[in-house]
Amino acid sequence: MPNIESAIKRVRTSEAANAKNSSQLSAMRTAVKKFEQAVEAGAENVAELHKEAIKAIDMAESKGLIHKNKAGRDKSRLSKKLAK
């Protein structure tokens, strides 16, 4: 544990940021999984889930949680699954 006040504050803020980033990354993965499961099951709301998954990926990319190339690759794969 740091002794300097600014270092103590930095630990607190980095823990908060880490929790927020983990939560958003988890939400993105959940949205993608929901879409993929709906495609396999042949659900009716596949287009809506696709839109939500794309939005979650874009948000993660804009926050710097995932690389822009990974975001593009993931969106492309989801769109391919939707087209089938």
URPEWO-V150088 format. One record per residue. N is the residue number from 0. RES is the residue in one letter. PHI is phi in degrees with one decimal (none if undefined). BURIAL is b if it has 9 or more other ideal C-beta (glycine too) atoms within 8 Angstrom, else e. Layout:
N RES PHI BURIAL
N RES PHI BURIAL
This chain:
0 M none e
1 P -71.3 e
2 N -97.8 e
3 I -77.9 e
4 E -58.9 e
5 S -67.1 e
6 A -70.3 b
7 I -62.9 b
8 K -64.2 e
9 R -63.2 b
10 V -62.8 b
11 R -61.5 e
12 T -68.2 e
13 S -69.1 e
14 E -65.3 e
15 A -64.8 e
16 A -64.4 e
17 N -62.4 e
18 A -64.8 e
19 K -65.6 e
20 N -64.2 b
21 S -62.4 e
22 S -63.6 e
23 Q -67.4 b
24 L -65.3 b
25 S -64.5 e
26 A -63.0 b
27 M -63.8 b
28 R -62.9 e
29 T -64.4 e
30 A -62.3 b
31 V -65.9 b
32 K -63.9 e
33 K -60.5 b
34 F -63.2 b
35 E -64.0 b
36 Q -67.8 e
37 A -66.6 b
38 V -64.5 b
39 E -64.3 e
40 A -80.7 e
41 G 74.6 e
42 A -70.8 e
43 E -84.2 e
44 N -93.0 e
45 V -65.1 b
46 A -64.0 e
47 E -66.5 e
48 L -66.2 b
49 H -62.1 b
50 K -61.0 e
51 E -65.8 b
52 A -66.4 b
53 I -63.4 b
54 K -62.6 b
55 A -64.1 b
56 I -65.6 b
57 D -61.9 b
58 M -66.2 b
59 A -64.5 b
60 E -66.7 b
61 S -67.1 e
62 K -84.8 e
63 G 82.9 e
64 L -79.2 b
65 I -131.1 b
66 H -72.6 e
67 K -63.9 e
68 N -70.0 e
69 K -65.4 b
70 A -61.6 b
71 G -63.4 e
72 R -63.9 e
73 D -64.4 b
74 K -63.9 b
75 S -64.2 e
76 R -65.1 e
77 L -66.6 b
78 S -65.6 b
79 K -62.5 e
80 K -65.4 b
81 L -67.9 b
82 A -69.9 e
83 K -68.9 e
